[in-house]
Amino acid sequence: FVHLDFLTCCKFAEGDSRILMQKMARDRMRRFGKDVASGVDHSDKSELFQEEQRICAELGAAMAGAGNDKAAQQKIWDEQWVAVYQLAEACMARGIKEFMDDTAPTAK
């Protein structure tokens, strides 16, 4: 289970992966919110991670107007569906790259 995140990135031959992608985007937005609130510096992270951060910031800015109104948050989330799926794709790209980097054979 070392690379469990990699399994999350897999798209299955049967069924619809859009729900999983929305969950990935939601979870990434929650992490982004916690990091912003605690002042975590991610400037040393990969370019792929920075792309996720950029998309999270855009989604966060769009959702800020909803405040704590769950219905308004959901409406904005639905309206921002392109960015939601872009965020999920960015998470998958980073997860796959990190997995491949971890499992790549070393040159002898």
NORRA-V606128 format. One line per field, one symbol per residue. ss: DSSP state (H for helix, E for strand, L for the rest). phi: phi as a letter, one per 20 degrees, with the letter a starting at -180 (. if undefined). A space follows every 50 residues. Layout:
BEGIN
ss: ???
phi: ???
END
This chain:
BEGIN
ss: LLLHHHHHHLLLLLLLLHHHHHHHHHHHHHHHHHHHHHLLLLLLLLHHHH HHHHHHHHHHHHHHHHLLLHHHHHHHHHHLHHHHHHHHHHHHHHHHHHHH HHHLLLLL
phi: .fdfgfffffeefdndeffffffffffffffgfffffemfedfeefffff fggffgffffffegffleffffffffgffegffgffffffffffffffff ffdffefd
END
